[in-house]
Amino acid sequence: MMERRQFMRVLGGAAVLAAVPALPGCSSTLPAEAVAAWQGPAPVPPGGDVRRWIVAHAILAPHSHNLQSWLVDLQQPGEIMLYCDHTRLLPETDPHSRQILMSQGTFLELLHLAALQQGLRAEIDLFPHGEFDPRTPPAPPHTHHATARVRLVPDASVQPDPLFGQIFQRRTNRSAYDMRTPAPQAVQAIAAACTAPRLRTSFALPGDARLSEHRAIARDAWRVELVTPRTMLESLKVLRVGPREIAEHRDGLSVNEPLPRLLAALGLFDRSRAPGPDDMAVTQQVQDFNAKIDATPAFFAMVTEGNTRSTQVLAGRAYARAQLAATAHGLAMHPLQQALQEYPEQARHYAAIHALLGATPGRATVQMWARLGYAPPVDPAPRRGVPAHVL
């Protein structure tokens, strides 16, 4: 009886994971309260605080594992202090918190775009208390690490940025892409949108001899993350199964299909233990991901000189613009962070993607690597809402 129950538990976990369209992912038909932020904030009333309207747009930025590690302080009039929530990190898959700092940058870029829409210039002072390692708790009297001090200055000369109009349409699309070649004008627009000092973009398009190498690295790095227990568990810990969990947390990776919901409700999905490398939970994930990689027509990458914390934040800002530009041209993006992660098991793939993109070790860093192509629309990821981010 116990053996049968254990078998059912393992099979149930495999079925849940097999239903996830390649972790990390997000399924459709989410609870309304989990995606309410995507409806946009109400207009700012006369005498109202425009900063909450701005933050309501900034929280729609992409974030690794959808952790949303953004905290804001609005105590000083005309300013927004952005802090990094050190309780929302990825110590296994992002051991140096590079992705977390990039995600702080995506927030700042959407904040900037929203400020322009209100006739405000966002003067952004990065790391007002000095650069920090998010893994180290801040020293008293500070309770959080300050990523940026943003001063909002009325400026009649500022013009709205057309990319603002794509904020509510932007998605991280992990579905299968079709094999159409991205339009040249779209590729040019993406490259033009994310210009930044000491940052270059790279595209691998149909006909590029490097495409097979991109695909091979992506496939192999993905499997490493799945079969490394501690990195797999990091995703499982933020997996939200069913409408109750999704609505309660409004973050992480959402699964809302009927079968996984049933198995989780019956207690047949153990998220405290990683499946073995040959379990159906892993093999079906690998097969699903490999099929999507094989059907990916193009790849996009960003490489920076150096890898300081400021560089990481600025790379996040550039990626936010790149994805918005892609959205404007009907293209989808899906970050492939596995090979860019700095834990030992990924070292070979980390070296391979850096070599492929001409990023000299110690001098240049691949900050973003993503699938690029046309894909069916997907639902937005859950958001916790403005109140959850205001200190």
Secondary structure, DSSP 8 states (H G I E B T S, - for coil): -HHHHHHHHHHHHHHHHHHSSSSS-B-SS--GGGSGGGG------TT--HHHHHHHHHTTS--GGG---EEEE--STTEEEEEE-TTS--TTTSTT-HHHHHHHHHHHHHHHHHHHHTTEEEEEEE-TT----TTS---TT-SSEEEEEEEEEE-TT----GGGGGTTT--B--S--------HHHHHHHHHHT--TTEEEEEE-TT-TTHHHHHHHHHHHHHHHHHSHHHHHHHHHTEEEHHHHHHHH--SEEE--HHHHHHHHTT---TTS---TTSHHHHHHHHHHHHHHHT--EEEEEEEES--HHHHHHHHHHHHHHHHHHHHTT-EEEE--GGG--SGGGHHHHHHHHHHTT--TTTEEEEEEEEEE------------GGGGB-
